[in-house]
Amino acid sequence: MRRIDGAIFDLDGTLLDSMQIWDTLAADYLRSLQIEPLDGLFEKTRLMTLRQTAEYFIAEYSVGQTVDEIERGVNERIEAFYFHEANFKTGACELLSFFREYGVKMCVVTATEKYLAEAALSRCGLLGMFDFILTCGDLGFGKDSPAIFEHALEMLGTQKRRTFVFEDAIHAIRAAKQAGFPVVAVYDQSFANERDELKETADFFAETLTETRDYFA
């Protein structure tokens, strides 16, 4: 087995087949308030935490709600998906079981609210695989910051050179590489336009998590 002591997993687009709900979430929420979003909203908000997005809605769209009210409203729109619908991507369960068998310490680092992440993982019977779930909301910044991966590493207590980050988004992959982590890029169709950069930036590029398991076997 390729040497690995720790694994830091992204959730949406890496373990869960769930990016489709995020691609239009910001626009759909504004439209629910009878506000037509400007072009490029997804690109503008994709690196923001939920709180930062709420603050942006208030500043740029004059949304007449508090930050907390916007956060609750956004989460309510996607609760049913995480509690009842979200499925794991091909090979995810097998990879997690493989790592668990060999004593690899694992965690989830995600922009999704913790209770939603826990609901999806629990429903699929995999919540117990992870030592902890760390969210961008916990720390107050997004995964374009290397600090979030450093914080996860400290909590795992493993060596950085033997702790792999598993991600589908190029901005998070860049941040993890900047921090000195080995990185596995997991392909998701939401980032099809960035496929070449994913391959160039990560240490290993996988079309599916089944390929990732083979890489570590």
C-alpha positions as CSV (number, residue, x, y, z in Angstrom):
1,M,0.0,0.0,0.0
2,R,1.2,3.5,-0.9
3,R,2.2,5.3,2.4
4,I,-0.7,7.3,3.7
5,D,-1.5,8.1,7.4
6,G,-4.1,10.8,7.0
7,A,-6.8,11.8,4.5
8,I,-8.6,15.1,4.3
9,F,-11.7,14.8,2.2
10,D,-13.8,17.4,0.5
11,L,-17.5,16.4,0.6
12,D,-19.4,17.9,-2.4
13,G,-18.2,16.7,-5.7
14,T,-15.5,14.5,-4.1
15,L,-17.4,12.1,-1.9
16,L,-20.9,13.1,-2.7
17,D,-22.5,13.5,-6.1
18,S,-24.0,16.8,-5.1
19,M,-22.4,19.7,-7.0
20,Q,-25.5,20.2,-9.1
21,I,-27.5,21.6,-6.2
22,W,-24.8,24.2,-5.5
23,D,-24.3,25.3,-9.1
24,T,-27.6,27.3,-9.1
25,L,-28.3,27.7,-5.4
26,A,-27.3,31.3,-5.0
27,A,-29.4,32.3,-8.1
28,D,-32.4,30.2,-7.0
29,Y,-32.4,31.8,-3.6
30,L,-32.4,35.3,-4.9
31,R,-35.2,34.5,-7.4
32,S,-37.2,33.1,-4.5
33,L,-37.1,36.7,-3.1
34,Q,-38.2,38.1,-6.5
35,I,-34.6,39.3,-7.2
36,E,-33.1,38.6,-10.6
37,P,-29.4,37.8,-10.2
38,L,-26.7,39.4,-12.3
39,D,-24.6,37.3,-14.7
40,G,-21.6,35.7,-13.1
41,L,-23.2,35.2,-9.7
42,F,-21.9,31.6,-9.3
43,E,-18.3,32.7,-10.1
44,K,-18.6,35.6,-7.7
45,T,-19.8,33.5,-4.8
46,R,-18.2,30.1,-5.4
47,L,-15.2,30.8,-3.1
48,M,-17.3,32.4,-0.3
49,T,-18.5,30.9,2.9
50,L,-22.2,30.9,3.4
51,R,-21.9,33.9,5.8
52,Q,-19.9,35.8,3.3
53,T,-22.5,35.0,0.6
54,A,-25.2,36.3,2.9
55,E,-23.3,39.5,3.5
56,Y,-22.8,39.9,-0.2
57,F,-26.5,39.5,-0.9
58,I,-27.2,42.3,1.6
59,A,-24.5,44.6,0.2
60,E,-25.0,44.0,-3.5
61,Y,-28.7,43.1,-3.8
62,S,-30.2,45.0,-0.9
63,V,-31.7,41.8,0.5
64,G,-34.0,42.8,3.4
65,Q,-33.0,40.0,5.7
66,T,-30.3,39.5,8.4
67,V,-27.3,37.4,7.7
68,D,-28.7,34.7,10.0
69,E,-32.0,34.7,8.2
70,I,-30.3,34.3,4.8
71,E,-28.2,31.4,6.1
72,R,-31.3,29.6,7.4
73,G,-33.2,30.3,4.2
74,V,-30.4,28.9,2.0
75,N,-29.9,25.8,4.2
76,E,-33.6,25.1,4.3
77,R,-33.6,24.9,0.5
78,I,-31.1,22.1,0.4
79,E,-32.0,20.2,3.6
80,A,-34.2,17.6,1.9
81,F,-31.4,16.8,-0.6
82,Y,-28.8,16.1,2.1
83,F,-31.2,14.3,4.4
84,H,-32.9,12.1,1.8
85,E,-31.3,12.2,-1.7
86,A,-27.5,12.8,-1.8
87,N,-25.6,9.8,-3.0
88,F,-21.9,8.9,-2.8
89,K,-19.8,9.0,-5.9
90,T,-18.6,5.8,-7.6
91,G,-15.9,4.1,-5.5
92,A,-16.3,6.3,-2.4
93,C,-17.6,3.7,0.0
94,E,-14.9,1.2,-1.1
95,L,-12.1,3.8,-0.7
96,L,-13.2,4.8,2.8
97,S,-13.5,1.1,3.9
98,F,-10.0,0.4,2.4
99,F,-8.5,3.3,4.3
100,R,-10.3,2.4,7.5
101,E,-9.0,-1.2,7.2
102,Y,-5.4,0.2,7.1
103,G,-5.9,2.6,10.0
104,V,-5.8,5.8,8.0
105,K,-7.1,8.8,10.0
106,M,-9.8,10.6,8.0
107,C,-11.7,13.8,8.2
108,V,-14.1,15.9,6.1
109,V,-13.4,19.6,5.3
110,T,-16.4,21.2,3.6
111,A,-18.2,24.5,2.9
112,T,-21.5,22.7,3.6
113,E,-23.0,23.2,7.0
114,K,-22.0,20.5,9.5
115,Y,-25.6,19.2,10.2
116,L,-26.2,18.7,6.5
117,A,-22.9,16.9,6.0
118,E,-23.6,14.7,9.1
119,A,-27.1,13.9,7.8
120,A,-25.8,12.7,4.4
121,L,-22.9,10.7,5.9
122,S,-25.1,9.2,8.6
123,R,-27.9,8.2,6.2
124,C,-25.3,6.2,4.1
125,G,-23.8,4.7,7.3
126,L,-20.4,6.3,6.9
127,L,-20.3,9.1,9.5
128,G,-18.3,6.9,11.8
129,M,-15.5,6.6,9.3
130,F,-14.3,10.1,10.0
131,D,-12.5,11.5,13.1
132,F,-14.3,14.8,12.6
133,I,-16.0,17.2,10.2
134,L,-14.5,20.7,9.8
135,T,-16.5,23.4,8.0
136,C,-15.5,26.7,6.5
137,G,-18.1,28.2,8.8
138,D,-16.2,26.9,11.8
139,L,-13.1,28.9,10.9
140,G,-14.7,31.8,9.0
141,F,-12.8,31.4,5.7
142,G,-13.1,29.3,2.5
143,K,-11.0,26.6,1.0
144,D,-9.0,29.0,-1.1
145,S,-7.1,29.6,2.2
146,P,-4.3,27.0,3.0
147,A,-5.0,27.6,6.7
148,I,-8.1,25.4,6.7
149,F,-6.0,22.4,5.6
150,E,-3.3,23.2,8.2
151,H,-6.0,23.3,10.9
152,A,-7.4,19.9,9.8
153,L,-3.8,18.4,9.8
154,E,-3.3,19.7,13.4
155,M,-6.5,18.0,14.5
156,L,-5.6,14.7,12.7
157,G,-2.2,14.7,14.2
158,T,-0.5,13.1,11.2
159,Q,2.5,14.0,9.2
160,K,1.8,16.4,6.3
161,R,3.9,14.4,3.8
162,R,1.7,11.4,4.5
163,T,-1.6,13.2,4.7
164,F,-3.4,13.5,1.3
165,V,-6.0,16.0,0.4
166,F,-8.9,14.8,-1.8
167,E,-10.6,17.6,-3.7
168,D,-12.5,18.4,-6.9
169,A,-12.2,22.2,-7.0
170,I,-9.1,23.8,-8.4
171,H,-9.0,26.7,-5.9
172,A,-8.9,24.2,-3.0
173,I,-6.3,22.1,-4.8
174,R,-4.1,25.1,-5.3
175,A,-4.5,26.1,-1.6
176,A,-3.6,22.6,-0.4
177,K,-0.6,22.4,-2.7
178,Q,0.5,25.9,-1.5
179,A,0.4,24.5,2.0
180,G,2.6,21.5,1.0
181,F,0.1,18.7,1.0
182,P,0.1,15.8,-1.5
183,V,-3.2,16.2,-3.4
184,V,-5.5,13.8,-5.3
185,A,-7.9,15.6,-7.7
186,V,-11.2,13.8,-8.1
187,Y,-13.0,14.7,-11.3
188,D,-16.5,16.2,-11.2
189,Q,-18.4,17.4,-14.2
190,S,-19.0,20.8,-12.6
191,F,-15.3,21.5,-13.1
192,A,-15.0,20.1,-16.6
193,N,-13.5,23.3,-17.9
194,E,-10.7,23.0,-15.4
195,R,-9.7,19.4,-16.1
196,D,-6.3,20.2,-17.6
197,E,-5.4,22.4,-14.7
198,L,-6.5,19.8,-12.2
199,K,-4.2,17.3,-13.8
200,E,-1.3,19.7,-13.9
201,T,-1.7,20.9,-10.3
202,A,-2.5,17.7,-8.3
203,D,-0.2,14.9,-7.6
204,F,-2.7,12.4,-9.0
205,F,-5.9,12.9,-11.1
206,A,-8.7,10.4,-10.9
207,E,-11.8,10.2,-13.0
208,T,-13.4,8.1,-10.2
209,L,-12.6,7.2,-6.6
210,T,-12.2,3.6,-7.8
211,E,-9.0,4.8,-9.6
212,T,-7.9,6.5,-6.4
213,R,-8.2,3.3,-4.4
214,D,-6.0,1.5,-7.1
215,Y,-3.5,4.3,-6.7
216,F,-3.0,3.6,-3.0
217,A,-3.3,-0.2,-3.1
